[in-house]
Amino acid sequence: MRRNRDADWDAWPVADYLAENYRRLHPCDIGVIHHHAAVYRRYAPGSLARTLELGAGPNLYPLMLAGAASRRIDALEPSAAGIGYLRRQLDEGPDASWQPFYALCRSLDPALPESSTEALRPVRVMPGAVDDLVPGTYDLASMNFVAESVTEDYAEFTALCDAFVHAVRPGGRLLAAFMERMPSYRIGAGPLWPACPVDEAALRAVFAPRTTGLRIARVAKDLTLPEYGDTGILLLTAERPATATGAAAPQG
Ligand SMILES: C[S@@+](CC[C@H](N)C(=O)[O-])C[C@H]1O[C@@H](n2cnc3c(N)ncnc32)[C@H](O)[C@@H]1O
């Protein structure tokens, strides 16, 4: 069984990953963006002081979506390759291929500014990993294709999700996307990256005891992507309970 530390994340194949997943808007991206935009639309512009994108990698659209609601977006990422790409995108402006993603984000959330560069202005690239999270730091935490895509160990998957939940303050919002039932995978002809296949029941087992208002939606398998062995995408939203135990606050 390969755990998170067994993979060389610094060597994450950014160019191949972008080519396979994000150089054009795929049907599954449209589903994820609709889901996430509906969450961010609930917040007045600038009303979230600090939000997290855990394992941001080279994916800009979750950062763009946060751009209207959040005054500071921490893009936490351990991979030197991912950090390098993110920094270049923020310094020089997003690659043209991100434009259709941003146009969709903005059509769903008119509070976003005209330019994607402007939307990304609150982003701070933070070199680091899940173990660096300080509990209670964020108003909202977002995680896309990370916990299930970085280890074969379910205990480690659970610990990563637990740290994600606790990264937000009590009452804070959680927003996440998971590949459904994806086994360890390759990007291009590269090495095998560790993953643990999860379904809705597995997500409920991890998140239901730790959150309130748990909702899980599904996007159908995207046949325009390479065959990663998944059966679709699971989309999650929930809140960290306002009380420390996770139990409902006593009434009256
Ligand atoms: C499958 S990629 C997903 C990237 C991006 N979030 C997206 O939506 O495409 C997994 C990401 O998790 C990062 N990662 C690996 N181990 C991590 C850890 N322990 N804590 C946080 N991120 C990690 C990797 O460097 C990589 O960027």
The ligand as an SDF file (V2000), in Angstrom:
LIG
                    3D

 27 29  0  0  0  0  0  0  0  0999 V2000
   -4.9300   15.1120   -8.2630 C   0  0  0  0  0  0  0  0  0  0  0  0
   -4.0830   16.5780   -7.8350 S   0  0  0  0  0  0  0  0  0  0  0  0
   -5.4400   17.7480   -7.7050 C   0  0  0  0  0  0  0  0  0  0  0  0
   -4.9710   19.1560   -7.9880 C   0  0  0  0  0  0  0  0  0  0  0  0
   -6.0550   20.2230   -7.9970 C   0  0  0  0  0  0  0  0  0  0  0  0
   -6.6480   20.4020   -6.6810 N   0  0  0  0  0  0  0  0  0  0  0  0
   -7.1330   20.0040   -9.0200 C   0  0  0  0  0  0  0  0  0  0  0  0
   -8.3060   20.3210   -8.7400 O   0  0  0  0  0  0  0  0  0  0  0  0
   -6.8420   19.5810  -10.1300 O   0  0  0  0  0  0  0  0  0  0  0  0
   -3.6290   16.2900   -6.1330 C   0  0  0  0  0  0  0  0  0  0  0  0
   -2.9080   17.4720   -5.5190 C   0  0  0  0  0  0  0  0  0  0  0  0
   -2.7250   17.2260   -4.1140 O   0  0  0  0  0  0  0  0  0  0  0  0
   -1.4320   17.6560   -3.7460 C   0  0  0  0  0  0  0  0  0  0  0  0
   -1.0290   16.9270   -2.5270 N   0  0  0  0  0  0  0  0  0  0  0  0
   -0.3560   15.7640   -2.4110 C   0  0  0  0  0  0  0  0  0  0  0  0
   -0.1580   15.4480   -1.1310 N   0  0  0  0  0  0  0  0  0  0  0  0
   -0.7240   16.4270   -0.3930 C   0  0  0  0  0  0  0  0  0  0  0  0
   -0.8300   16.6800    1.0060 C   0  0  0  0  0  0  0  0  0  0  0  0
   -0.3190   15.8300    1.9120 N   0  0  0  0  0  0  0  0  0  0  0  0
   -1.4460   17.8110    1.4190 N   0  0  0  0  0  0  0  0  0  0  0  0
   -1.9580   18.6750    0.5130 C   0  0  0  0  0  0  0  0  0  0  0  0
   -1.8950   18.4850   -0.8390 N   0  0  0  0  0  0  0  0  0  0  0  0
   -1.2930   17.3790   -1.2890 C   0  0  0  0  0  0  0  0  0  0  0  0
   -0.5940   17.3250   -4.9690 C   0  0  0  0  0  0  0  0  0  0  0  0
    0.6410   18.0070   -4.9820 O   0  0  0  0  0  0  0  0  0  0  0  0
   -1.5250   17.7280   -6.0940 C   0  0  0  0  0  0  0  0  0  0  0  0
   -1.4030   19.0950   -6.4070 O   0  0  0  0  0  0  0  0  0  0  0  0
  1  2  1  0
  2  3  1  0
  2 10  1  0
  3  4  1  0
  4  5  1  0
  5  6  1  0
  5  7  1  0
  7  8  2  0
  7  9  1  0
 10 11  1  0
 11 12  1  0
 11 26  1  0
 12 13  1  0
 13 14  1  0
 13 24  1  0
 14 15  1  0
 14 23  1  0
 15 16  2  0
 16 17  1  0
 17 18  1  0
 17 23  2  0
 18 19  1  0
 18 20  2  0
 20 21  1  0
 21 22  2  0
 22 23  1  0
 24 25  1  0
 24 26  1  0
 26 27  1  0
M  CHG  2   2   1   9  -1
M  END
$$$$
